Amino acid sequence: MPSLLHRITILRRLALMLVSLCCATDIRADFVLVKPGSEPAPIVLFADAPPRTRAAAVELAEIIEKICGQRPRLIDGEPRPLPERAIWVGMQPAVKTLFPQLDAEFRHPEETLIVIGDQHVVIAGRDRWDPMSSTAQTKAGLVAGTQREYGTVNAVYTFLQDQLGARWFWPGELGEDVVRREQIVLTPAEQRYHPQIRSRNGVFHYSSLGTKGYGRSHDWTLRQRLQLDSLDMTGGHAFGDWWDRYHKTHPEIFALQPDGTRSGFPNPHNAKLCMSNPLVGELWLQEVAAALEKDPNREVFNVSPNDGWASGHCTCEKCRAWDHPDGEPRSFNWSKRNEVHPALSDRDVTFANKMGELLKQKYPDRDYRVLMMSYGHSRPVPIKARPADNVIMSIVANFFGRTGLTDRGSTRGDTFRKQFEGWAKIVPSMMWRPNTGSPAGWQQGLPDLSVQQTIRDFKDVAAANCQGIFIDSVWEHWATHGPQYYVMGQLTWTPGVDADAVLADYYDRAFCTAAQPVREYFEALERARMKFTATDGESGVFSLTKLYTPKLLKESQARLDRAAQSVQPDSLPARRVAFVQVGLDYTRLTVENITLMAGYWKSKDAAVGTKVKENWSQIEQLIANNAPAINAGPVRSKTPRMAGLHPDSPAKKVKAARAIELDLK
């Protein structure tokens, strides 16, 4: 038996070990935000906060009230004396007093910080704005309350999702999901994050900040932390109005044609430039200065050539000298002339680098950058030219929703995937800017689902160090694409997130006991779609009846019937199942119209035309009664996407060569 002294020694050692463990663990009590019988902890917003930050603080208070029925007081500016407990929105002097060990510096763009203590919570982020220059002039008009960075706003929405469990599965009240409970208790933690994808508003660009038109999801993109980003790389083509503005005063800046003219071929909007002419750079810098007058927050300036990518490029000796002779042979056309020449990748990168030099010389103290598209005949990786550090390449690689799609302009048969991977090896920074096309009815609002491929693509794009994503175009049809849109939003903000867990959360939270049949409904449509697009993708709207067969539609309805039977009538999950049903009803009517109109254009049967018009009336009523299930604007009978599906809207024919230039074939 151990001696008494030995036992005392062991007890002393155990006591010392326990003390050591307690000191190392830094045990703290939970933060009680709300509990029955007491007022919620107030929300303290930093003094003179910009309007969008204040709006986020107001929504934080609203969501807390929806959860527990009690609305916290919102205090503008630091109160005296300091409250015993509070949520502090934005970095402010009291935070450093309450958390003396906290590193309050934000070293990364858009960095967010959430700190939960036992008495106080901090929700803050890197905010950059000038109160005197907070209104921007955009194509859609004036946008008020703009900032260069909205770190605190995005931190608030991160807190609402991660700490309070709020979800917005789709726009509108039906898509919002908060779990009601009597108290809110949070575990002490510190969470820092800065997003890799700094240009995010282009993922759902119709609902980006300030845009009007097709967009109906502005609040949703805000809450998903997509709308308020810090790097505007919407891109597109940079010189669409230059012919109208300069062809009389400066005809020498336009592309020299083989016939010796500078005619603006193929048309004024798509006229190409003589990139090697120094005057182009001078005029472009004037454009930059004018853009900064309208929007002082601008940091990226576009130099991408106009569309019509096979047509009218400059043939002067200086521009041709920028082409590399070993570039992929490509087919070019001018008026009454077609020739094969090396790809334009080296030329375009050289031009972008020269514009970047001019930008740096004029604004040496600013981190301004140039945007250049890799599109059309500049899709191949350049042979020798390499983008400078202040050049962002916008890679128009159309593998979103596509399987192994080939660049139609490539004489080697390169896929868009291969081109993207080649650029990823040589660029300092880039944006992925795919065109979506309509492989299985994407543009017509049909359930053209590619969820698993989209997950892989987004993760691969992030791994290639992309700083931006712009998708042309996401049409916002929530009843047919809901799970795909949701996972796209989550992956854009946090590419490393477990996408399978995101989807499980989507189905379980949104549909409860109907989760399994609703998931089976969407996944069965996705499997059928992937099989179809592997062989028939991009083949036109009238081929879609091979995918959306009566058998597939009947099986889909059976799954939704099971979903409806598994939830309580008139419950929230039941109304959400009915929302998904709208998507299937729309699909059935549209596919019926496709079938009928395929025959109608061969023999214009009046009875068929009447039936199609009746279906259109049902579609219009269905959409009007169920916002935002199907976005009405893009799928009106007279839009180009629906051409040929109404007796009064015949499909327009597009010449094969032009279809290739438009990425339609």
Secondary structure, DSSP 4 states (H G I P E B T S, - for coil): ---HHHHHHHHHHHHHHHHHHHHHHT--PPEEEE-TTSPPPPEEEPTT--HHHHHHHHHHHHHHHHHHS-PPPEEES--SSPPSSEEEES--HHHHHH-TT------STT-EEEEE-SSEEEEEE-EE--GGG-EEEETTEEEES--SEEHHHHHHHHHHHHTT--EESSSSGGGEE----S-EEE--EEEEE--S--B-TTTTGGGSTT--SS---HHHHHHTT-SS-S-------S-TTHHHHHTTT-GGGBPPPTTS----TT-GGGPPB-TT-HHHHHHHHHHHHHHHHH-TT--EEE-PPPS-TTB----SHHHHHTS-TTSPEEEEEETTEEEEEE-SHHHHHHHHHHHHHHHHHH-TTS--EEEEEE-GGG-SPPSS----TTEEEEE----TT-SS-B-TT-SS--BHHHHHHHHHTT-SSEEE--B---TTSTTTTS----HHHHHHHHHHHHHTTEEEE--BT----HHHHHHHHHHHHHHHH-TTS-HHHHHHHHHHHHHGGGHHHHHHHHHHHHHHHHHHHHHHTTS-GGGGGGTS-HHHHHHHHHHHHHHHHTS-TTSHHHHHHHHHHHHHHHHHHHHHHHHHHHHHTTS--HHHHHHHHHHHHHHHHHHHHSTTSS-TGGG-TTSGGGTTSBTTBPPPP--HHHHHHTT--
